[in-house]
Amino acid sequence: MSDATDAAAWLLAQEEPEARRVAVQQIIKLQGREAAELLVRALGDDDWRVRKEATKIAHAIEARDEVVAALVGALEERTNIGLRNAAVEALAAVGRDALPATIEALGKLDSDGRKLAVEVIGAVPDLRGTRALLRALDDEDSNVRVAAAEALGSVAPAGEDSRALAEEALANVLGSSEMLLKLAALDSLTRLEARLPWSFYAPHARDPLLRRHAIVAAAGSNEADAIAEVASATSDPSATIAREAIVALGECIAAHPDAVTLDLARNLLRDQSAAHARVRELARGAADGRARGAAMLVLGLLAHDADVQLLVEALEDDDVAPRAEQALGLFGASVIGPLVEASRDAHPARRAAILALVASLGSSRASPGPETFREALGDPSPDVAAAAARGLGASGDASDLARLIGFVANADGRIAATSAAAVTAIASRHPDEARKMRDAIDPRGGDAGVGCALVLAMAETRVATSADVVFAQSALSNSDARVRRAAVDALATTRAKAAAESVEFALADEERDVQLAAVRALGRLGREAPLVDLVRVARDASLVGAALRALGVANAALALASARPLVLHADAAIASAAVEAIGSLPPSADRDDALFAGLDHGDAEVVKMALSELALVRDARVLARFGLCLDHASWEVRRVAAELLGQDASPAAEALLRARYERERDPLVREAIQDAVTIRPDAELVRTMTAPPLARRYDER
């Protein structure tokens, strides 16, 4: 026995619980059977703090096989209940490495031990565990069967195969004569969000003990019989069942907002005269946002004017605001009048929310019409003014162009942005009036930004003319940099050849914002040559990065060719900009090779940038390069490499991490490697998590 083992054992024998807790922290440093024995001793300690500390470190002890064997053996403990329960928690913390031994133990343990083993397996989502739980559903002991049914409700993270197997098995369990088993199955099906036909649940909706669970399981279903049962249950004598029914009906509305489902639910609910008061009470006073939000949707279905104020007040509550807005939308046009009335004396945040909702309801042609938004446009609150501008964009006419134009250059970014969008929307509906207004503006005067906004609006709707292009070209000489930037954006949107030539001149503008706008515009216009030249001569990292990204929009291959020589640039900022631009390009072997070059840069920040861009690539070459970075001179690079390898579920990644751990001396890097090895991701989960971002990233270019 080593000195370290003697010291830990001595501390565990002390009367003071804190001394024993400190001893647990020493166990992690020990090796082999001795570590496992001392861990079990700590897990059986009289003090809960000592036991808790032991469960926290169990997964980190390197003698993994010995630890798992000792913990599984502790499941047979009959007298020390604390040890037995702590062993369950510790095995769950160990994770997938504990599954084979725990599954094997199911055939050897007594009924109490099998129940505990089932709890461990349920806490570690894995297809192997799911299959073991299915077998446990046929165990000779009823407590084990119920525990298995409960555990199957937690298998969804193990993947779709596990979910499907669990749903099928639990559906079969519903035919059992065991009440507790059926209760557990219904609860697990709800947690799995299983969408079984209502026929599976209908027989249990008549059983007083199972009715609540059957109603909960029906949440989200749009089957007519399910909706009828849930609507009827909103008036159930049991307040608990009525509450669950209201929540289930609300979630059905959220999941299936089609007219057929809404009309069916609305008609059925109107027959439940006692339901409205309960729904209103739940919408106002429920402790959790899910229940309140669902109740609000039911209020929207009932569409009582008296409920409008309650829903309006909820627009300011982040927990339920989306549901309140959806509920008000269910009222239809009838809610517009009450909403406008509610907005008149409301404080700014609430008034802005109401105006935004009125605009989203498409109330433009209905009373009170755009006049409501015109009145609110002058409100001192930026939130209200921005909401009013948005509403006018949807409902305003040509006369509103003059009103909105003055707000396009507003100092508040929200007002400026919403006003510009509104001008665009109205100009697209009234191009002739917009052009007349533009004709009256001097492109070199103070209102030139307004003219550029009009040109941009018409260009976005493909009605810009050569005269519009000439106006924007002239505005490039305006003394106001904001106008020049607006002119560049307008010219880029027209996509005219003459516009492209003018945008090139803006590259020499004295203001950085105008230069960057010109760079982006050239990318949209497909003008490759000036961008290539800029990349070659620029010494500013922000310009280089913008030019490379714009070039990527115009010609990805040319962008890669231009960026690759800069990856090892002496200026780390320029090198980082090149790496980031390369990372935004579509995946290819050449792209990855260019990023690999970034791993050889002398600056650790560039290397970390290259590592992060390679993180979305999952192949052997990338893993090998991550492994090499575990030997990098910078501890920060080594830590990032360890974290990225930890996200890969392959044995190769784990082998690289374990090999480095023996040689690593930096405590932060050792901690990162330890976390990466012990928290191993599921391979299928990694695939599903990383593939969609890749697709979105390149499709959105």
N, C-alpha and C positions, 0 to 999 in steps of 0.2 A: 504494500500500500504506500503511495507516494506521500510526501509531506503535504501537498495541496489537498489530497484526499483526507489525511488526518485532520487538517485544519478545518475543513468543511464539516466533517463528522463531529468534531469537538463543538463547533458552533451550533450544530443542530441539536446537541444535547443540553444546551443552556436553557435555563428557566425563562429568561427574558425573550418574549416573542420577536422583538426587533433583532436580537442577535441571530435567531434562527432564520429570520427573513434575509439577513445579510448573507448567511450561509448558503441560501438558495442561489444567490447571485454568483457564488463561487463554483457551483456545480457545473455551470456552463463551460468552465475551463478544463474540466476533467475528461478523461477518455475511458472507453470500454465499459465493462460490467459495473465497475465501481460507481460511475456516474449514474447509471440506470438505477442501481440500488439506493443511492442517496436521494435520487429524484422521487422514487416511490415513498421513501421515508418522509420526505418533505410534503408530498401530496396527502399523506395520512396525518399530518400535524393537527394538534388540537385547535390551533389558531387559524381562522379563515384567511387572514392576511398572508400567512406563510403558504397556505395551500394555493391561494391565488397567484402568488409570485411564482410558485413552482409550475403552475399551468402555463404561465406566460413564457417560461424559458424552455419548456419541454421540446419545442420544435427546433430549437437552436443547438441542441446538444449533438455533437458530431457522431456519437455512437448510436446512429439512428436505429439499427436493427435491434440492439440490446434494449434501447428505450421502448420501442414499440412492443417487444416481447414482454417486458416488465409491466407496461401499462395494460396490455391485454390480459395478463395474468391477474392484475388488480381488479378486473371486472368480476372475478370469482369471490372477492372479499365479501364476507357475510356479517361481520361485526362492525367494522369501521366504515360507516356509510359515507363519511366525509371523503375517505380515500377513494371509494368507488366512484362517487360523483366527480371528484377532481380528475380521476383517470379518464372519464368520459370527455371532459373538457380538454384535457391535455391531448388525447388522441385526435380529437377534432382539430386542435391547433396544428398537430403534426401534418394533417391533411392526407393527400393521396398515398403517401408512403405507408400510412397506417392501414390502408384499406385491405390489402391481401390477408394480413394476419387477423384483422377483425372479422372479415368475411369467413375465413376458415374457422374462427372460434364459434361461429353461429352453430356449427354442428357438434360442438363439444361442451358448451356452457350449459348451466341450468337455466330455468326459465327467467329468473331475475337477471342473470348475466346476459342472456340473449336479448332481453329488452334493452339493456344498456348498450349492447353492441349495435342494435338497430338504431339507437339514438346517435351513436357515433357515425354510422354509415349515412344517416340522413343529414348530418351536418357537413358532409364532404361530397358535394354533388359530383357524380361520376357515373358513367354508364355501367361499370362493373357493380357499383353499389346499388344502382337502380334495379338491376337484375336480381341481386341478393335480396332486396326488399320485396320484390315480387314473390320470391320463394317464401319469405317470412310471412306473407299473407296467409299461407296455409299451415303456419306453425300450430302445434297442438295446444299451445297456451293462448288464451284469449287476450291477455295483456300484451303479448308479443305481436299478435295480429293487429291489434289496435295501434300499437306503436309504429308498426310498419306502414299502416294506412296514413297515419299522421306524417311520417317521414317522407312519404311519396309526394306530399304537397310542396316539398322544397327542392325537387330535382330539376326544375326548369333550367338553372344555370348549366347543367350538364349537357344541354343540347336538345335538339328537336327529337332525336330518337328516344332519349330518356323521357321527355315530356309525353310523347305518343304512347310509350309502353305504360307509363303511370296512369294516363287518362283511361286507357282501355281496361287496365286492371281495376281501377277504382270504380269505373262504370259497372263492371261485373259485380263488385262488392255491394253495390246498391241493392242487389237482389238477395242479399244475405238476410237471415232472420235475427242477427245480432244487432241490437240497437246501438251500442257504443261503437261498433265497427262501422255501421252506416253513418253515424254522426261524424266520425273521423274522416270517412271517405268524402262526404259532402263538403266538409271544411277544406280538405285538400284539393278537391276539384275547384273550389272557389279560389284558393291561393294560386292554383295553376292557370287560372283564368280560362278554364276549359269551356269550350263552346259546344256542349253536347245538346242534342235535340231535347226540347222540353219534355218529351215523352219519358226520358230517363228520370226527370225530377217530379213530374206531375203526381205519381202515386204518393210521394212523401209530403206533398203540400197539404194533404188531408190529415196527416198524423200530427197531433199536438206537439210532440217532442221534436219532430223533424221539420215542421212547417217553416220555421224561421230560416233554417239552413237551405231549404229548397227555394225560398223566395230570394235569398242572397245569391244563390247559384244562377238564378234567372236574370241577374243584372246584365244588361247589354243585349239580351236576346230580343229579336224583333218578330218572333213567331206570335201569331195572333193569340193563341191559347195562353202563352206565357205572359203576354202583355195584359190579357184579361185577368189572369190570376193575380198579377202584381197590382193592377189597378184596384181590384177588389180588396186586396189586403191592406191598402192605405187606410181603410176604415175598420180594420181588425180591432176587436176588443182589447187585444194585447198591444200596449203602447210600443213594446220592443219590436213586435212583428210589423206594426204599422210604420215605424221608423225605417226598418230595413226595406220595406216595400217602396217607400218614398225615394230612398236612396237608389234602389234598383231601377225604379221607373226613370229617375233623373239620368242615370247612366245609360239607360236604353235610349233616351232622347239624345244624349251626347254622342252615342255610337252610331245611331241611325236617324239623322235629322231629315230624312226624306219625307215628302208630303204624305205618303201612304201611312207610314208608321206614326207620324205626328197626328194625323186625323184620327186614326184608330185609338191611340192613347188618349187623345183629347175627348173623344166621344165616350169612351169607357169611364174616364175619370169624372166626367160631369154627373154620372149616376151615383157617385160616392159623395153625398152631401156633407158627410162629417169629415171629409178629408181635408178641405181647404184650411180650416183652422190649424190642423196638425202640421200641414205643409208650411204654413206661414210661421208657426212657432219654431219649426226646425230651421227654416231659412234665416230666422233672426237670431236664434239662441244656441244653435249647435256648437259644440266645442271644437270640432274638427272641420277644416275647410272643405273636405270631400263631401261630407253630409250636407253642409250649408249650400255648397254649390249645386249639388243634385236637387235639393229642395227648391232652389231658385229656378232651375229649369222647369220644374213642375209648375211653379207659379207662372212662368212664362206661357206654359201650355194652357193654363186656366184663363190667363189674360184678363184679370180683374183690374180695373183702373186704380183701385185702392192700394194695389201692391206696387205701383210704379215708384212711389217715393222710397219704399224699402229697397228696391232694386237699384235705384239711382244712388242711394247712400252707399250701397255695396260696390259701386264702381271705383271707390277710393281704397278698397281693401284688396291688397295684392293677392291674397289667398283665394278670393272668389270673384275678382273683377271680370275675368274672361267669361265665367259662367253667368254673371249678372248681365253682361253685355249680350250674350247669346239669348238669355231669357227675355230681355227687352225686345230683341229682334223677333222673337216668336209672336209678339203681339201683332206685328204687321204695321200697316200705316196708321192704325188707330192710336198708336202710342206716341206719334209725333207731336200732337198738340200737348198732351200732358208733359212730355219731355221738355218742350220749349218753355212751358210755364214753370217747370221745376228749375230750369236753368236761370231764370231771371234774377232771383235773389240768392242764388248759390254762390259760395265762395269760389275763387278762381279755379282751383284744381278740379272741383266738381263740375263747374260750368264748362271747362274745357273738355272734360270727359263726356259730358252730355252732348255737346256740339259735335264732337268726333263721332259719337254714336248716331246722331241724327244724320250726319253726312253719309255714314256707312249704310244707313237704311235706304238710301236712294230717294230721299224726300224732295228732290229738286222740283218736281212739278206739282207737289202736293202742298196744301196750306201748312205752314206759313211761308213756304218757298224760300228763295235766296235772301229775302229781306232780313231774316234772322241772322244770317251770316254777315251781311253788310253792316248791320248794327254792331255786331260783336267785333268786327275788324278793327275798330278804334279802341278796343278795351286796353287799359294800361297793362294788363297781365300778358306776358309773352305767350303763355300756354293758351290762353283764350284766343288771342289774335292769330296764332298759328293754326288752331283748330278752325277758326272762321275762314282763314284763307283756304284751308283744305276743303271746307264745305263749298266755298264759292267755286273752286276748281271743278267740282262735280255738278253744281247747280247754276252757276252764273251765266250771264249772257255777255254780249259784246260790250255793253256799257260798263261791265265790271273790270275790263282790261285797265281802264284809266285808274280805277280804285286800287287795283293790285300792283300796278307798275311802281308806285311810290314805295312799296314795301320790299321790292326785289333786292334793293341794296341796304336793307335794314341792318343795323349793327348786330341784332340778335340773329344768330345763325338759323334758329328754328323758323323764325318768321320769314327770313330771306329764302330759305329753301322751300318752304311750303308755298310761298307766294310765287316763286319761280315756277314751281310745278303747276300751280293753278293757272298762271299765264299760259303755260304750254298747253294745258288742257283746253282752255277757252279759245286760244289762238287756233288750235286744230279744228275747233267747231266753227270758228268765224275768221278764216284766213284773210278775207278781203278787208275787214275792219282792222285786223292786226297790221296788215301791210300799210293801210292809210296812216295808222298811228306811227309806224316806223318811218314813213316818208316825212313826217313832220319833225323828226329828231335829227339834230346835228351829230354825226358820228364822232366829231372831235369835241363836243360839248359835254356838259355835266350830266346830261340824261342819256349818254351813249350806252351806258350799261343796260338801260331799259330796252333800247333798240336791239342790242345784242341778244337780250333775253327773248325778244320777239322773233328774231331771226332763228335762234336756237329752237324755239317752239315750232316754228314752221318747218324747219329742217327735219326735226324729229318725226314730223307727220308727212314728210316727203312732198311738201308744197313750197319749198324755198325756190326762189327764182334767181336769175343772174344779178338782179338789182339787190337782192338780199346779200349775196356774196360780196358785191362791191361795197355795201354798207359795212360789213364786218371787216373787210380789208382796210377800209379807211379808219375804222376804230382801232386798228393796231397802232396808229400814231397818236392815240389819245394820251394825255399826260397822266391819267389815272391808271395805275398798274392793274387795278381790279377790272377796269373796262378792257384793257388789253388781254387779260386772261379770259374774260368772257368772250371776247372776239375770237380768240384761238379756239375755244370750245365750240363756238357757233360754226366756225369754218370747218372744223373737223367733222361736224355732224352733216354739213352739206355734201361732203365727199366730192366736191368739184375739183377738177384738175388745177384750176387757177387758185383754189383755196389752199391746196397742198403746197404750192410754190410760195404762197404768202406765209404759211405756217413755218416754213424753213427759216425765213428771215427772223421769226420770233425767237429762234434759238440764241440769237445774239442779244436779246433783251437784257437790260441791266438788272431786272428783278428776277430772283430765283423762282418765284411762283409761276411767273410767265414762262420761263425757260422749261420748267418741269411740265407745264401744261402743253407746251409745244412738243416736247418729247413724246408725251402720251398720245397727242393728236397724230403725230407722224406714224406711230404704230398702228393706230386705227385706220389711217389712210393708206397703209401699206408702203410707205416711203422708206425703203431699206437703206439706201446709200447714205443719206445724211446721218442716220443712226449709227451705222458702222463707223463712219468718220468720227462721230462724237465719242464713241467708245474708245477709239484709238488715241484721241488727243486729250480727252478730259482728264483732269487730275482731282476732281471732286467725286467722292464716293457716292453721294446721293444722285448726282447726274449720271454717273456710270451705271448705277443700279437701275435707275429709271429708264435709261436708254436700252439696257439689256432686256428689261421686262417688256418694253414696247417692241423691241426687235423680235422677242419671242411671240408676240401677237401677230406680227407681220410674217415672220419666217423662222420657225423654230430651229431648223438646221443651221441657219446663218447665225442665229443668236448663240447657239452652242459653240460654233466655230469662233465667234468673237469673244465669248466669255472664257473659254478654256485657257488661253494664254495668261489671263489675269488671275487665275486661281492661286498662283504662286507669287503674285505681285508683292513687292517689298512693303507697300502700304497695306497694312492689315485690313483697314476699312474697305479699300477697293477690292481686296481679295475676298472679303466677306460678302460684299455686294455681288461679286461674280458667282460665288458659291450659292448664294440665295437665289439668284436669277436662274442658275442651272437647275436648282432643285425644283423650280416652278415649271420646268419643261416636261413634256410627256416622257414616260419611262422608256429607256433604251439602254443597250449595253454601252454605247458611247457616252451617254449622259452619266451613267454610273462610273465609268472610267474617269471622267472629268472630276467627279466628286471624290473619287479615290485619291486623285492628285492633291486635293485639298487637305487630305489627312497627313500629307508630308510637309505642310507649311510650318514655319518656325514659330508662329504665334498660336498659342493654345486656343484663343477665341475662334480663329478660323477653323481649326481642327474640330472644335465642338460644333460649329455651324455645319460643317460637312457631315459630321456624325448624325446630327439631327435630320438633315435632308435625306440621308441614307436609311433612316429608321423605318421608312415606309416600304423599303425593299426587303423581301424575305427570300434570300437565296444563299447558297453556300459561300459564294465569293464575299458577300457582305459580312456574313458571320465570321469568316476568316479575318477580314480586315478589322472588325470589332475586336477580335481576339488579339490581334497585334497591338491595338491601341491600349490593351490592358497593361502593356509594358512601356507606355509613353512616359516621358520624363515628367509631365505635368500630372499632379494628382487629380486635378479637376477633369482632365481628359480621361484618366483611368476610371474615375467614378461614373462619368457619363457612359463610357463604354460598358461598364458593368451593369448599369441600369438598363441599357438597351438590350444587352444579352439576356437579362432577366425577363424581358418581354417575349422572348422566343421560347417555345415549349420543347424544342428539340434536345435530344441527349447531347448533341455536339456542343450546344451553347452551355449546357450545364457542366460539361467536361472542361471547357475553357475556363469557366468561372472557378471551378474547384481547383484546377491546376494553379491559377493565379493566387488563390487565397493563401496557399502555403508560403508564397514568397512576398506577399504584400505586407508592408510595414505601416502604411498610413492608416490611422484608425477610422477615418471617414470612408476611405475606399474599402477597407475590410468590412465595415458595416454595410456599405452598398452591395458588396459581393454576397455577404451573408443574407441580406434581404432578398437579393435576386435568386439565390439558390433555394431558399426556403419557401418563397411565395411563387411557386411555379404556375404559369398560366395554362389554361386548357388550350390545346392546339387548335381545336375548332373555333373556340371563342376568339383566339387571336386572329384567325383567318377572317371571321365575320366582322371583327372590329376594324381591321386595317384595310380590307379591300374596298368598302364603300368610300372612305375618305380619298383613296387614290382615284377612284372613278370620278368623284365629284370635283376633285382638285383640277383634273385636266379637262373635264368636260366644260367647266365654267370659264375656261380661258377665253 
